[in-house]
Amino acid sequence: MEDSLLFHLGFDPVFLLLGLLIFIIILFVLVISMHMKYNRLKSSYNAFMKGKDGRSMEKSITDRLDEIDNLSHMAKLNRQNIKEIYRRLEGNYQKIGIVKYDAFQEMGGNLSFVLTLLDANDNGFVLNVMHSREGCYNYIKEIVKGESYIELSSEETESLEKAIFQEAYALKDIVDVKK
């Protein structure tokens, strides 16, 4: 057997057999690992597809897409409604200033008062109610953009300033209505 092919290689054939045996063991471990991964993927697929066929899967996907479309439509409607609410709120009285005082120093208390009501654009009125022994006197003065065309008393001016510099409830600060 001296003329054999293994003899001409220059190393012992036992090492070749051991190397091939190690290579076969590594391949066997890889085959087992791939089989385990395949089984996990198969069980995940079966759990996903359990009780569903292609048509029912398509229907559930289209139902979800329809729900998304409905939600998008409702969001647009809500945005329009919020714009309309904000538009209406601008004209409502949002800022209030009140000052109590003793008009004639004879009643023994602060029974007179000035009430200022303004909208978001500082338009509104100043209501001055003065109590005296003879009766009650009411005066109203129009306010346009934070100013009156009629001269205001010190109490009326104080009430107007309280209303103007009061933080107004503004929906546009909470919700972006520009969209």
Secondary structure, DSSP 8 states (H G I E B T S, - for coil): -TTSHHHHHSS-HHHHHHHHHHHHHHHHHHHHHHHHHHHHHHHHHHHHHTT--HHHHHHHHHHHHHHHHHHHHHHHHHHHHHHHHHHHHHTS--EEEEEEE-SSS-SSS--EEEEEEE-TTS-EEEEEEEE-SS-EEEEEEEEETTEESS---HHHHHHHHHHHTS----HHHHS----
